[in-house]
Amino acid sequence: MKPVSFQTFWAGLVLLGPLLTGCGRHDEAPPEMSTQQLADHLNTTFAKSSPKAKEAEAGLAAALKNGQLPMAFAEARTLAANPDLTPEERAAAAQAIVTTVKELKKAADSGDKEAAEVVHAYTSSR
């Protein structure tokens, strides 16, 4: 077997560098959104979705707009469990879970017992 020259080795490394580092992909957290902004984002993201996904998204958006955080959290988890979501839809559903958990924690800290129970159940199940 012929030994690889130093130049060939470095040229191969330079060409494979972007592949090995993830092609510049950054795993940044999505920007924080209010519940109203999230509801609007979900409506846009799921506009061309399957009827099943649209139905789950509609329930989630309505709960967000009405300030029903425990219901929104349950709807977000149901939506995220749908295996037929596109990557963009899956990211929006995940963002809905994160946002509703943050809002539930704020409500729990303010004395909302139902929110505290939901947060406790969620954190103890993970």
Secondary structure, 3 states (H helix, E strand, C coil): CCCCCHHHHHHHHHHHHHHHCCCCCCCCCCCCCCHHHHHHHHHHHCCCCCHHHHHHHHHHHHHHHCCCHHHHHHHHHHHHCCCCCCHHHHHHHHHHHHHHHHHHHHHHHCCCHHHHHHHHHHHHHC
